Amino acid sequence: MAAGLGTRMHSALPKHFHELLGRRLVDWVILAAEGAGADPLIVVCSPDGEGKFEGITTAVQRSPRGTGDAVSSARSALEGFAGDVLVLNGDVPGLTGELLADLVETHRSQAAAATVLSFEPPDPRSYGRIVRDAAGAVVKIVEAGDASPSELTLTEVNSGIYVFDAARLWPALERLEAHNAQGEVYITDTIGVLVGDGEYVVAHLTGDPFEVEGINTREELAAAAAGLRDRINRRHMLDGVTIVDPASTWIEPDVTIEPDVTIHPFVVLRGSTRVETLAVIQPNTVAVDAVIGSGALVGPFCYLRPGTVLEAGSKAGTFVEIKNSTIGRRSKVAHQSYIGDTEIGEDTNIGAGTITANFAHKPGVPKRRTRIGKNVRTGIQNGFVAPVEVGDGAWTAAGSTITKDVPADSLAVARARQENKEGYAARHRDD
């Protein structure tokens, strides 16, 4: 269910589309459902959500008439489906495929008409309490506002996530009654309908409240991001990655990191970035869709933009920005440089303050590329105006702007000759 607007987010963007570690909030839930083997997968969305779920069937809830109506909106998409229907909220990023698979297993092993996913939060607050009988079956879910003093002492609460036998779900939904003038009906009430009919309803209790906590505010969104960050970092550390300060290190879920990588504080790794073994990432580095080769040294204060490839043993140093470029094996871009749309060969040293100028002069025209060969030494404060090629073994003098190709093993000097005017400063000092 991803049709709600999430008004407590105070945003023009629907709640389920807010980004969380590189994914939309709802995408975390979709991936958990896919990980549990849910098929077919239906996303219930508002009219504004149509067309925003590529490759996934959507069902549109035309007006916000409650969670019961949201599930009913998916009925036509599940016409003829006779299995178990897993009902998820689209704002629960901590869900995992493993948890949902366990939930379905409980439902089937108990031959239940419905199974509620429950949890025990530190503070039950306004969550609906799970009331069980002596045998452990669910008797009812009582909302906090309707609960008796003894029911309020119950610590097991409803997550709003369920599994239903399809043959029992649809008739129960048809019998739901609206709770307010807006005609809203709630999926929670199906539990009462089923229990009232003598059906067997059970609860599956998860031990980790984070897995089922929903998001309603930006504060909760930030807390969920921190929880997911910790989960991702823990996985990498258990797989052999050294993360010096996990609390300040943000790694998105599609990043791959090999063992024996060292990551220092305040590093952000995003998208499909890949980091190979023995690489070291210094503080305050950001990498987006980049490849960091084995033994490479990155940072501090380095920005690797999409398309960057640092080959084995290379270096991208302090205040260096690289975009859509390959830095060859053992080559170094050590200080205060911008390298864009460039290919650099092996064992080359790029002097401090180097800029590759790759501006496209007309809209739609691809940016031109700079090619710097093997074992090249560039001077400080060099500019390379693409398209230009520097041959293997060449040198370029400090302060040069290179606009023509440089042959292999040559020295290129492209700057005005220095002229000293003796006494000039003394004569004009009073000015």
Buried (B, 14 or more C-beta within 10 A) or exposed (E): BBBBBBEEBEEEEBBBBBEBBBBBBBBBBBBBBBBBEBEEBBBBBBEEBEEBBEEBEBBBBEEBBBBBBBBBBBBEBBEEBEBBBBBBBBBBBBBBBEBBBBBBEBBBEBEBBBBBBBBBBEEBEEBBBBBBEEEEBBBBBBBBEEBEEEBEEBBBBBBBBBBBBBEBBBEBBEBBEBEEEEEBBBBBBBBBBBBEEEBBBBBBEBEBBBBBBBBBEBEBBEBBBEBBBEBBBEEBBEEEBEBBEBEBBBBBBBBEBBEBBBBBBBBBBBBBBBBBBBBBBBBBBBBBBBBBBBBBBBBBBBBBBBBBBBBBBBBBBBBBBBBBBBBBBBBBBBBBBBBBBBBBBBBBBBBBBBBBBBEEEEEEEEBBBBBBBBBBBBBBBBBBBBBBBBBBBBBBBBBBBBBEBBEEEEEBEBEEEEEEEEEEEEEEEEE
